């Protein structure tokens, strides 16, 4: 508008920084929790884990498809950050599905925290890239 001629463009980039920072913090917390589960493994309700993970995967596939068909996930950093949230949830669902299958068939309880760490590292990388790109634009680099 007339009062904030450039501010709304900056707010979009600021929101992308917040989104990326949230991805980073959540990833670090997941890694911390997974390390705790390695040392003190809880009993895993594999049937519920598998069911919820499959439902989550289907929902996130649908949301990702909607975002890809309706949003600029490459050039708009804010939409890209939101899209990465959906992709990270999707990766989490795939990791949980694989972990549940490994626990059910082989009794490998360590599969759950390992899948969590792998997914968290992938999400951490994405969060870092969104945050870095957003800060670069905010600093007019």
ABEGO torsion letter per residue (X at the ends): XAABAAAAAAAAAAAAAAAAAAAAAAAAAAAAAAAAAAABBBBBBAAAAAAAAAAAAAAAAAAAAAAAAABBAAABAAAAAAAAAAAAAAAAAAAAAAAAAAAAAAGBAAAAAAAAAAAAAAAAAAAAAAAAAAAAAAAGX
